[in-house]
Amino acid sequence: MTGFGKIQSFIYGDTIQKAYGFAGATVHGSISGGNAQVELATPVPFRSFGPVNQRMAAAYAETQAGIEAMDALHEILHLAGKNWYDDFAYANTVAAMNGVKPPDFSGMAYKDAVRKASEYWNGALRAACKPR
């Protein structure tokens, strides 16, 4: 866990929303450059129309915390390399670990390919980290 302490900050932002049109997390900088940063999507606040149902508010907060934890882990893994690893590298690694052909993202717009690659390896990450 030495590298974790080298992440300069965790912030909320909308970089992915602006670039791709959906909420998501990303990284900036690198551990080797001494400027690693994890950006999580700005959370959507709990809304209540009328009296606040405390159980619903707590369930919502718990769900948000789970999403943020998985997003943070996903992004921290991007920072694991000397510079960093992209979603395509992780998608290919997951395919190799499963003994299957790597996903083919050719013919897709770059933004779509990045999202598909991210979703592909994130599925394996979620399965591996699912609470038991």
Number of C-alpha atoms within 10 A of each C-alpha: 5 6 12 12 9 16 19 15 12 13 13 12 18 19 19 16 14 11 10 14 11 12 17 20 22 19 21 16 16 21 22 15 10 11 13 22 21 26 21 24 21 16 15 8 10 12 9 10 6 6 6 11 10 9 9 12 15 12 11 15 14 12 12 15 13 12 14 18 13 16 19 19 15 21 23 20 14 21 24 15 12 10 14 19 14 16 21 21 15 19 23 19 14 21 16 12 9 11 9 10 10 15 15 12 14 8 8 11 9 11 11 13 18 18 14 19 20 18 14 19 21 20 13 16 15 13 10 9 11 9 6 3
